[in-house]
Structure formats: C-alpha cells, structure tokens
Amino acid sequence: MTADDFRGLVLEMQGAAEGAHMGHPDFRANGRIFASLHTHDRFGMVKLTPAEQKEVLKMAPGSFEPSAGAWGRQGCTNVILAAAEVRTVRAAVQLAYEGVMSLPRRPARAKPAASKRSAPKRKPKRRVGVKKRKN
C-alpha cells in the first residue's frame, strides 16, 4: 500500500477532508482528526480506542503497531504502509471514522480579531533596591 492508497481510503469516508497538523497531512471528519500520514509517507495513523487497537494488532500484527508513548496507549495506531493490505486498512479506517462521528461536533475555533489600536502603554518598571539620589 502507498501513501496515496491510504489517502484514497481515508477520503472515501463521507465528509472526510484533508488538512495539515504538526507538519504532516491529517484527515478530519466531524471536526476531529481520525487519521494522518507520517514519516515521509511511510506510515499512516488511525485513531482507535485501546480495545479496537488490540483487535487490529491481533488481526494484522505486521501491518499495525501502537503509536509511541501516551498516544499509542490511548489507541493511536500506526499503519505500516509497505506491509499493509487494503482490506485490513479499510476496516481500521472505518473504525476510526465511526469513532469521531459518534462524538458531538467540535465547534470551529474563532480567530481573534486584529486590533487597529496600538499596544497599550506600559508603566515604567520600578527598580527594586535602588535608592533615589538626593541633591
């Protein structure tokens, strides 16, 4: 499987859109990331529950591995693209997609409005421990 194959499977999901996060492509549905591509397109990632991750790892141990650290313990699962088969990856992508679709939609973040006023004037810093000279 190639990165383009992975991207195609993910974007087949209704409402899925590609974006970018932390310098790599991510895929969102319902306002939430459910998959991404990493490490020069050698790995994909699907966001599963820990129980789903356990099942996927049993189903295809050479194609999937937990992501590093806390992310992996929470269910994020790497897809080793060179070893993965379309059928198993499609099943994992479907689980990840259903997981984010079952959550309430995350509202879009409001961008702060640019202020036309200049920065507020600051009071001069008070020097601590410096005595004023008397003339």
GIKA-V452122 format. One record per residue. N is the residue number from 1. PHI is phi in radians with two decimals (NA if undefined). Layout:
{{N:PHI} {N:PHI}}
//
This chain:
{{1:NA} {2:-1.80} {3:-1.09} {4:-1.17} {5:-1.10} {6:-1.07} {7:-0.99} {8:-1.10} {9:-1.08} {10:-1.15} {11:-1.32} {12:-1.22} {13:-1.20} {14:-1.06} {15:1.45} {16:-1.27} {17:-2.41} {18:-1.61} {19:-2.47} {20:-2.48} {21:-2.70} {22:0.98} {23:1.42} {24:-2.52} {25:-1.16} {26:-2.26} {27:-2.25} {28:-2.17} {29:-2.54} {30:1.02} {31:1.35} {32:-2.31} {33:-1.27} {34:-2.20} {35:-2.77} {36:-2.77} {37:-2.03} {38:-2.37} {39:0.78} {40:0.91} {41:1.10} {42:-1.55} {43:-2.25} {44:-1.88} {45:-2.44} {46:-2.13} {47:-1.67} {48:-1.97} {49:-1.43} {50:-0.99} {51:-1.18} {52:-1.13} {53:-1.02} {54:-1.03} {55:-1.17} {56:-1.13} {57:-1.11} {58:-1.20} {59:-1.16} {60:-2.58} {61:-1.08} {62:-1.44} {63:-1.83} {64:-2.29} {65:-2.67} {66:-1.12} {67:-1.14} {68:-1.19} {69:1.10} {70:-1.10} {71:-1.03} {72:-1.14} {73:-1.16} {74:-1.53} {75:2.05} {76:-1.11} {77:-2.22} {78:-1.36} {79:-1.88} {80:-1.45} {81:-1.03} {82:-1.12} {83:-1.80} {84:-1.45} {85:-1.85} {86:-0.95} {87:-1.05} {88:-1.28} {89:-1.18} {90:-1.02} {91:-1.11} {92:-1.17} {93:-1.09} {94:-1.07} {95:-1.08} {96:-1.10} {97:-1.08} {98:-1.08} {99:-1.08} {100:-1.34} {101:-1.27} {102:-1.42} {103:-1.59} {104:-1.10} {105:-1.10} {106:-1.39} {107:-1.18} {108:-1.17} {109:-1.31} {110:-1.45} {111:-1.42} {112:-1.16} {113:-1.27} {114:-1.26} {115:-1.53} {116:-1.57} {117:-1.39} {118:-1.32} {119:-1.08} {120:-1.12} {121:-1.29} {122:-1.78} {123:-1.27} {124:-1.11} {125:-1.19} {126:-1.57} {127:-1.43} {128:-1.62} {129:1.46} {130:-1.91} {131:-1.59} {132:-1.36} {133:-1.42} {134:-1.76} {135:-1.63}}
//
